[in-house]
Amino acid sequence: MREIMTSLLMLLFMLGCAAQPKQADLREPSERDVQHMRYQMAERLVQKRDYQSAAPYIRSLLQKFPKSARLHLLLGKVLRAKGVYKGAQQELKRALALAPTDADVHTALAVLFGFTKRYDAAERAHRRALELAPKIARHHNDFGAFLLARRRLKEAREALEEAIRLNPSMRRAFNNLGFVLGLMGEHEPAMKAFSQAGSRAAALTNMGVVAQLRGQPMSARRYYEKALQREQGYRPALKNLEALEPGRFGDETPASQPKKETRDAKSEAKSGAH
């Protein structure tokens, strides 16, 4: 928290200095300046998924701006991330009442509905977001990830390819598309998509996850070993290989299910980060 406050003070200082470079004309930041900087800080913290630090900023701002749809949206995301689903829905519903045509609000609700297994409501909310913002890549990615989690692979592919068409540098969309293609049995295109999303070791690890999801543990093992050959000590591959072969690496690598590299595909259907 001390680092955050220091950053905030530095930003405020810069704001006071930017318009008037001469030292004699330095001014104290206004209340409006302070609130604007606090709002920007809250946005950044939510984007970084530092929800614990973001919450005090958001709640403080809501006391002054109770009709801010964006603040209710941010608080809804924070509560959703903490598993406080009832409170998250209340905040997101408030945001929706204040800004019924905000696609981000509909996507946030869709993610929440996915968390709580209300899949029909989630799909409706995703589709509404796309109606409102058809040229925003992240909404297509979020919908594609939702469809992937539901194993509606053909529809997921279409949504994710549209996301990439709109934003060719969107790594999450490439990552999710890699899972879709892999589950469809298109291994070379899947590997290419994964390679667009991250390192070669990450791509090979994701191919291993795909193999596990397809019930092919021996193939998964080979992919994880190739990832480790590519990048010695690559932790996601080590953890997933240990899950396949408990005890192989001793106590230093705890057994776990292969979650890390599938995060964009499965938790995006819940979150995004949106």
C-alpha positions in Angstrom: 0.0 0.0 0.0 2.9 2.3 0.7 4.2 1.8 -2.9 0.7 2.6 -4.2 0.4 5.8 -2.2 3.9 6.8 -3.3 2.9 6.3 -6.9 -0.3 8.3 -6.4 1.7 11.2 -4.9 4.1 11.1 -7.7 1.3 11.2 -10.3 -0.3 14.1 -8.4 3.0 16.0 -8.4 3.4 15.5 -12.1 -0.1 16.6 -12.8 0.5 19.8 -10.8 3.8 20.4 -12.7 2.9 19.4 -16.2 0.9 22.5 -17.3 3.3 25.0 -15.8 7.0 24.0 -16.0 8.3 27.0 -14.1 8.8 26.4 -10.4 7.2 29.7 -9.5 3.9 28.6 -11.1 3.5 25.3 -9.3 0.0 24.8 -7.9 -1.6 22.5 -5.5 -3.7 19.8 -7.2 -7.4 20.5 -7.0 -9.9 18.1 -5.4 -11.0 17.2 -9.0 -7.4 16.4 -9.8 -7.1 14.1 -6.8 -10.3 12.3 -7.5 -9.4 11.8 -11.2 -6.0 10.3 -10.2 -7.7 8.0 -7.6 -10.1 6.8 -10.3 -7.2 6.1 -12.7 -5.4 4.2 -9.9 -8.5 2.1 -9.3 -8.7 1.3 -13.0 -5.1 0.3 -13.2 -5.3 -1.9 -10.1 -8.3 -3.8 -11.4 -6.6 -4.3 -14.8 -3.6 -5.7 -12.9 -6.0 -7.9 -10.8 -4.8 -6.3 -7.6 -8.3 -6.3 -6.3 -7.3 -6.0 -2.6 -5.6 -2.7 -3.3 -8.3 -1.5 -5.7 -11.2 -1.9 -3.3 -10.5 1.0 -0.9 -10.1 3.4 -3.9 -13.3 2.3 -5.4 -15.4 2.4 -2.3 -14.0 5.9 -1.4 -14.9 7.2 -4.8 -18.4 5.7 -4.7 -19.1 7.7 -1.6 -18.6 10.9 -3.7 -19.9 9.6 -7.0 -22.6 7.0 -6.2 -24.1 7.3 -9.7 -20.9 6.4 -11.5 -21.7 3.2 -13.5 -18.0 2.6 -14.1 -17.3 2.6 -10.4 -20.1 0.1 -9.7 -18.7 -2.0 -12.6 -15.2 -2.0 -11.0 -16.5 -2.9 -7.6 -18.6 -5.7 -9.1 -15.4 -7.1 -10.7 -13.6 -6.9 -7.4 -16.4 -8.7 -5.5 -16.7 -11.3 -8.3 -12.9 -12.0 -8.1 -13.3 -12.5 -4.3 -16.1 -14.9 -4.7 -18.8 -12.6 -3.3 -21.2 -13.3 -6.1 -24.3 -11.9 -4.5 -22.6 -8.5 -3.9 -21.0 -8.6 -7.3 -24.4 -9.1 -9.0 -25.9 -6.2 -7.0 -23.1 -3.8 -8.1 -23.2 -5.0 -11.7 -27.0 -4.5 -11.8 -26.5 -1.0 -10.4 -24.0 -0.4 -13.2 -26.4 -1.8 -15.8 -29.3 0.5 -14.5 -27.0 3.5 -14.9 -25.5 2.5 -18.2 -27.7 0.0 -20.0 -25.8 0.3 -23.3 -22.3 -0.2 -21.8 -21.0 -3.5 -23.4 -18.4 -3.9 -20.6 -21.2 -4.2 -18.0 -23.0 -6.9 -20.0 -19.7 -8.8 -20.4 -19.0 -8.5 -16.7 -22.4 -9.9 -16.0 -21.9 -12.7 -18.5 -18.7 -13.7 -16.7 -20.5 -13.7 -13.3 -23.3 -15.8 -14.7 -20.7 -18.3 -16.0 -19.2 -18.4 -12.5 -22.5 -19.3 -11.1 -23.4 -21.8 -13.9 -26.3 -19.7 -15.3 -25.2 -20.5 -18.8 -28.2 -19.3 -20.7 -28.1 -15.9 -19.0 -24.4 -15.8 -19.6 -24.8 -16.3 -23.3 -27.5 -13.7 -23.6 -25.3 -11.2 -21.8 -22.4 -12.0 -24.1 -24.5 -11.6 -27.2 -25.9 -8.3 -25.9 -22.3 -7.0 -25.5 -21.5 -8.0 -29.0 -24.6 -6.2 -30.3 -23.5 -3.0 -28.5 -19.8 -3.2 -29.4 -19.4 -5.5 -32.5 -16.0 -4.0 -33.4 -14.4 -4.5 -30.0 -12.1 -7.6 -30.1 -12.2 -8.4 -26.4 -16.0 -9.1 -26.4 -15.5 -11.6 -29.2 -12.7 -13.2 -27.3 -14.7 -13.4 -24.1 -17.6 -15.0 -26.0 -15.3 -17.4 -27.7 -13.8 -18.4 -24.4 -17.3 -19.0 -23.0 -18.2 -21.2 -25.9 -14.9 -23.1 -25.6 -15.6 -23.8 -22.0 -19.0 -25.2 -23.1 -17.2 -27.2 -25.8 -19.1 -25.5 -28.6 -15.9 -25.5 -30.6 -17.1 -24.5 -34.1 -18.8 -21.4 -32.7 -15.9 -20.7 -30.4 -13.5 -20.8 -33.4 -15.6 -18.2 -35.3 -15.8 -15.8 -32.3 -12.0 -16.1 -31.7 -11.1 -15.7 -35.3 -13.2 -12.5 -35.4 -11.4 -11.2 -32.3 -8.1 -11.8 -34.0 -9.3 -10.1 -37.2 -10.2 -7.1 -35.2 -7.0 -7.1 -33.1 -4.2 -9.2 -34.7 -2.0 -8.7 -31.6 -4.5 -10.1 -29.1 -2.5 -12.8 -27.4 -5.4 -14.2 -25.3 -7.5 -14.7 -28.4 -4.6 -16.7 -30.0 -4.3 -18.7 -26.8 -7.9 -19.6 -26.7 -8.0 -20.3 -30.4 -5.1 -22.8 -29.8 -7.2 -24.7 -27.4 -10.2 -24.8 -29.8 -8.0 -26.0 -32.7 -6.3 -28.5 -30.5 -9.5 -30.0 -29.2 -10.7 -30.1 -32.9 -7.7 -32.3 -33.7 -5.9 -29.6 -35.8 -2.5 -29.9 -34.1 -0.3 -27.8 -36.4 -2.7 -24.8 -36.5 -3.1 -25.1 -32.7 0.6 -25.0 -32.2 0.9 -22.0 -34.5 -1.9 -20.2 -32.5 -0.2 -21.0 -29.2 3.1 -19.7 -30.5 1.4 -16.4 -31.4 0.3 -16.1 -27.8 3.6 -16.8 -25.9 6.9 -18.6 -25.8 7.7 -21.9 -27.5 7.8 -23.6 -24.1 4.3 -22.2 -23.2 3.0 -23.4 -26.6 4.3 -26.9 -26.0 2.8 -26.9 -22.5 -0.5 -25.9 -23.8 -0.4 -28.6 -26.4 0.2 -31.0 -23.5 -2.9 -29.7 -21.8 -4.9 -30.2 -24.9 -3.7 -33.8 -25.1 -4.8 -34.4 -21.5 -8.2 -32.9 -22.2 -8.4 -35.3 -25.2 -7.5 -38.3 -22.9 -4.0 -38.8 -24.3 -1.7 -38.7 -21.3 1.3 -40.2 -23.1 1.1 -37.5 -25.8 0.8 -34.9 -23.0 3.9 -36.2 -21.4 5.9 -35.9 -24.6 4.8 -32.3 -25.0 5.7 -31.4 -21.4 9.1 -33.0 -21.9 9.7 -31.0 -25.1 8.7 -27.8 -23.3 11.3 -28.6 -20.6 13.9 -29.3 -23.3 13.1 -25.9 -24.8 13.2 -24.1 -21.4 14.8 -26.0 -18.5 12.8 -25.6 -15.3 9.7 -24.2 -17.0 7.3 -24.4 -14.1 3.9 -24.9 -15.8 5.4 -27.9 -17.7 7.0 -29.3 -14.5 3.8 -29.0 -12.5 1.7 -30.6 -15.2 4.2 -33.4 -15.7 4.3 -34.0 -12.0 0.5 -34.3 -12.0 0.9 -37.0 -14.6 3.7 -38.8 -12.8 3.5 -38.0 -9.0 6.7 -38.3 -7.2 9.0 -38.0 -10.2 10.4 -34.6 -9.1 10.3 -35.2 -5.4 8.8 -32.7 -3.0 10.1 -29.6 -4.7 7.3 -29.6 -7.3 3.9 -30.0 -5.8 1.3 -32.0 -7.7 -1.4 -29.9 -9.3 -3.9 -30.1 -12.1 -2.9 -28.4 -15.3 -4.7 -25.1 -14.7 -2.1 -22.4 -15.3 -1.9 -22.6 -19.0 -5.6 -23.1 -19.5 -6.4 -20.0 -17.6 -7.4 -17.8 -20.5 -9.6 -20.5 -22.0 -11.5 -21.4 -18.8 -11.4 -18.5 -16.5 -12.0 -16.1 -19.4 -15.4 -17.7 -19.7 -15.7 -16.6 -16.1 -13.7 -13.4 -16.0 -11.2 -11.8 -18.3 -10.4 -9.9 -17.1 -13.7 -8.1 -18.0 
